[in-house]
Amino acid sequence: MIHKIKIVPDNLEINVEDNTDLLTAISKSGLRIRASCGGKGICGKCKVIIKDGKYVTKNTHLLTESEKKRGYVLACQTKVIDNLLVEIPLQYEEVFTPAEKTKRFSERTEEEVFTFCPLVKKIFVKLEKPSLSNTTADFERLVHKLEMSVEIDLDLLYGLEKVLRDANWSVTVTLADYNIYSKIIRIEPGDTTRNNYGIALDIGTTTVAIYLVDLNTGKILDAKVSYNKQIAFGEDVITRMMYAQEENGLDKLNIAIKETINDLIDNVAKEENILLSDIYAIQCAGNTTMTHMFLNIPPHNMRVLKNTLCRRYFNNSKFYLYPHNFVKCIYGGTNQCP
């Protein structure tokens, strides 16, 4: 059975199945309310007021008698069995600052301490056209011009013939650095070497920070910081680990962090007037729990036996970026993976 829930003062309406808990229902609407215990019913922060409709809720000492008389319930402990009119008091709503209003970091003034070595580089090449006397295959022709050994995904290889001929054999090749080898992640017509940007990403339990970097020069063009939207599911890593074990819990945590990151990326790109398609790489840093949730990898075993992430390189994981873009993770932990 499907029930309709109207949420005020936001005037949102959603449909949910019978016996859905109200915290999940509100989250489905796109709103976030405080639930630092991850929906366990022990923090008392997910208070809402049911103005109309039937429901089932657990008795709790976290609500005063006065609150109960006024229709207050804990959203995580309340089941939907009827159409409801629900009010979310402002003090219990998790309000996130829009990315365009978040803080811009100060310009760096300290001396550089690292050698500039970008994750990706772009090379413009002009290839010799095939002829009866030069029948080298397209990919080998490209590799010969690059003067290095490279790898390429099969779907990019499928499109190589067309892009080379459409571009009259003048293309820009984007190469990702995998330490022991380089990999072609994009082939574009013409010379696009000037447009080469990357994101440095720091995923914290409470906040997320990003830097937009010109990968040709190493210059930081913009920086933003925002609250991590995962806070709605728990304020600390242990609570989020526990929430990740709930049905669809890990997916919700993963969506929340990606929404946070995408909002920040979209904002810095607009401020600097660059195309999202010109962002080629992300360097991600975070503690091991945050990194697991960022990559949608179950983190619960870390509560039992400490372990670390066993993969460092990833393709674009549903960001506003090109599918083959390069994502590299630096994670917290004492063990290392090759």
Residue, then its C-alpha position, 0 to 999 in steps of 0.5 A: m500500500i502506498h501512502k502520501i506524505k506532505i512535508v511542511p514548511d517546505n511543501l514537498e509531497i512524496n509517496v512511500e510504502d506502508n511501514t516505511d520509517l519516517l526518517t527514510a521517507i523524509s530522506k527520500s524527499g531530498l531533505r535531511i534532518r538531524a540523526s546523529c545516531g544513524g536512526k537507532g533512536i538514541c540521540g533524540k535529534c530527529k524530532v518532527i511533528i505529525k499534524d494529521g494522519k495515523y502512524v505507529t511510533k515507539n515510546t521514548h524518554l527522549l520526548t517530553e510529555s508536552e512534546k508528545k501532546r503537540g504531536y512530536v515523534l522521533a522520525c526514525q522510530t515512527k512507521v507510516i501507515d496512513n497519509l500524513l502531514v508532517e512538519i519539520p521544525l527548523q531546529y531539527e532540519e539539517v541545513f547545508t550551506p549551498a556550495e556557491k555560498t561556502k567559504r573560499f580559501s585564502e591564496r597560498t603564500e607558503e613555499e612549495v614543498f613538492t615537485f609538481c607532477p600532475l596526475v594527467k597530462k595532455i599532448f597534441v600530436k599531428l599524425e602522418k596519414p596512412s598511405l599505400s607505403n605506410t599501412t601502420a595501424d591507427f593505434e600503433r601510429l599514435v603510440h609511435k608519435l607519442e614515443m612511449s608505451v601506453e594502454i587504452d580501454l577498448d571502448l576508446l580504441y573502438g572510436l579511435e578510427k573515427v576521431l583521427r579521421d574527423a580531426n584530420w589526424s591532429v588530436t590531443v591525447t590525455l594520459a593518466d599516470y599510473n606510476i608504472y605505466s601511462k594510460i590514454i583516457r581521452i582523445e580529442p580533435g584539435d589542440t586542447t592542451r590549454n584546457n587541463y584541470g583537476i580537483a584535489l579533494d579532501i573528504g572529512t567526516t564533518t566537512v569536504a574541501i576541494y581545490l580546482v587546479d590548473l594541471n599545466t601550471g600547478k596553480i590553484l584557481d579556486a577552493k571551496v569547503s562545505y559540510n559533508k551531507q553524510i552528517a544526516f546519517g551520523e556525526d561520527v564514523i562509527t555511527r556511519m559504519m553502523y548505518a552502512q549495514e542497514e538496508n540501502g544504508l551504504d548507498k545513501l551514504n555514498i549518494a550523500i557524499k557524491e552530492t556534496i562533491n558534485d555541488l562543490i565541483d559544479n560551483v568552482a567550475k562556474e566561478e572559474n568559467i570552465l567546462l566540466s568536461d575539461i576537468y580530467a582528474i580527481q586526487c582524493a584524500g580521506n580517512t579509510t572509512m570516508t574513502h570506503m563510503f566514497l567508493n561505495i565499499p562496505p566499511h563494517n569490517m574495520r569495526v572488527l579488524k582494522n584494514t585498509l583500502c586495497r585499490r588506489y585508482f578508479n575511473n570516474s565514479k558518477f561525478y559530473l565528469y567524463p567517464h574515463n576521467f582519473v580518480k586516485c585515492i590516498y587513504g588513512g591507515t598503516n597498511q599499504c597496498p601496491 
